[in-house]
Amino acid sequence: MSIFRGFIAIDIGSLPKIVKFENKIKQTGAIVKLVKPENMHITLKFLGETDEDKISKIETIIKKAVEGIKPFNIQLKSTGVFPNENYIKIVWIGIQNSEKIAQIASKIDEGLSEIGFSKEKREFSAHLTIARVKSAKSKDQLLKVIENDKEFEFADIKVESVKLNKSELTQKGPIYTTIKDIKL
């Protein structure tokens, strides 16, 4: 019985305007861990340590969650932080037209709770994590960059699939591998 660190996501990939935004964050001198451009994704559900024996059940749950949903467009627009500007842990880009994503995430969460995964305590908030903030150093400069791009439209993306991914943590950062790719 093998275990992997899993999550369910919509892959975004590397986009030039997001790379440019990350470079602006770097220039602030803030101590952050940026998400590698090729690893950009919208997390629908973090699974954590997952038994490989559950892969087919997870795939079935994802298929049910996307049943009847055709490929759709979302906009990556606006910037912000979690939990708040006084205590920044995450820098994010917002998702416009995210109702279908929220619907899919909710169905996945419900289905997974039936096979032993804990239900989310917080309401789903569609976003793209850009950076994890490690310290308050250069916080004002970081907030200025975020404020400047608060209404910026980064991209218009077509969502065509939901993926079950494996995350392998390494010293150079996580390596993501797609286990299952469920098309809409």
N, C-alpha and C positions, 0 to 999 in steps of 0.2 A: 504494500500500500504506500503510494508515493504522495507527497504533499507539495503544493506549490502556492505561492503568494499571488492571489488572483484579484482581478477587478473587471467590471463590465463597463465598456466605454464606447463613445463615438470618437473615432480618430479624426484629428484635424490636420496634423502634420505641420511641416515648416511653411510659414507664410512670410513674405518679405516685410510687410508692415508690422508684423509682430516681432520679427527679428530686430527691426529698427527701434521699436518700443523697448525691447530688452536691452539694447545698447544704450539707450537714454538712461535706463535704470542703473546700468553698470557705471555710467559716468557720474552718478550722484555720490559714489563712494559708500553707499549703503552696504551693509553686510547682509547679502541675500544669497540664496541658492536658487538660481534661475532654472526653469524647466528647459531642457534641451529642445530646440525647435522641432526636431524630428519626433519628439515624444509628446507633443501637444495633443491633448484629448479632453473630452468632456466626460467626467466620471459619472456613471449612472448608479453604480453600486460598488463599493469597495468590499471585497469578500474576505480578505486576509488569508490566513492559512486554510487552504482548501484541499480536500481529498480528491485525487484524480478520479476516483470511482464516481464522483458526483458530476463529472463533466457532461455526460449525456443528459442528465436531469436538468442541469443548468441550461444547456442548449435548448431543450424543450420549453423551459420557462421563458427564455428570451424569444423563441419563435412565437409562443402564445402572446407575449407582450407586444409584438410588432405586427401581429395578424391584422390584415386589412389596412395597414398603413403603407401608403405609397411613398417613394422618395420625396423629400420636401426641403425647402430652403430655410436657412437661418442666417441671421446677420450677427457678426462678432462686432459689437459696438459698445463703447463706454468703458471706463476703467473705475476700479474701486479697491477697497481693502476689507478683509475680515480680521477680527471681529469689528474693530472700529479704528478711527484715526489716532486715538490716544494709545492704543495697544495693537500695533499692526503685526499680524502673523502671516497673512496671505495677500499678495497683490493679484488681482484678477481682471479679466476682460469679460464684459457682460454678453449675454446671448439674447437677442431679440427674436420674437416669433418662436418661443421655446415651449409653447403649450404641449405640442406632441412629445417633446423630449420629457417633460414632466409626467405626462400620461404613461409613457413607456417605463420610466424609472419607477413610478408607483406600482405598476403591474409586476415589474421584476421584483421589487421589494416584497410585495405581497406573496408572489409565488415562491421566492426563496425562503420566506419565513416558514413555509410548509415543509421544507426539507432541512430545517435546523439552523438557518442563518438568522441572526437577530435583525429585527425590524429597525429602521432608522428612527431615531428619536426626534431629529430635526426635520422640518419640512424641506423638501428638495429645492435647491436653488441652482438653476442651470448657470454655470460659469466655466471659464477657462482659467485654470491656475497658471500664472506666469512666473511667480517667485514666492519663495518662503523666506520670510524676514527673520534673520538670526539675531539682530540686535537693534537698538534704537539709534545707533550711529547714523548721522546724516538723514535723520527722519524728515526734517523740514524740506530738504532738497528732493527726497523721494516723493513726498506729498505734492510738491510743486509739479513734478513730472506727471504724476497721476492726475492732478487737477487740469493740467494743460491738455490731456487727452481724454478728459471726462466724456465728451460727446463724439469722439473720433470713431469713424466706421473703418474697422480693420479689414473686413472681408465679408463677402456673401458666399455661403457654403451650401452645397447640396448634401444632405444627409441621405446616404444610400444603404448603410448597414450599421449593425451594432455588433461589437466584438467582445468575446471573452478573451482577456489577455492574462498573460503570466508576467509578473514583475520579478526580475532577479536583481537584488541589490548588490552593487559592486562598489569598489572604492572610487571609480570614475563616474558613479551615478547609476541609476537603474537602467536595466536593459529590458525592454518590453518585447514579448513574443506573442503573436496571435495564435490562440488555440482553436477558436471557432469564430467564423465570420458569417453572421446571419444577415442576409440581404433583405431589404424592405421590398 
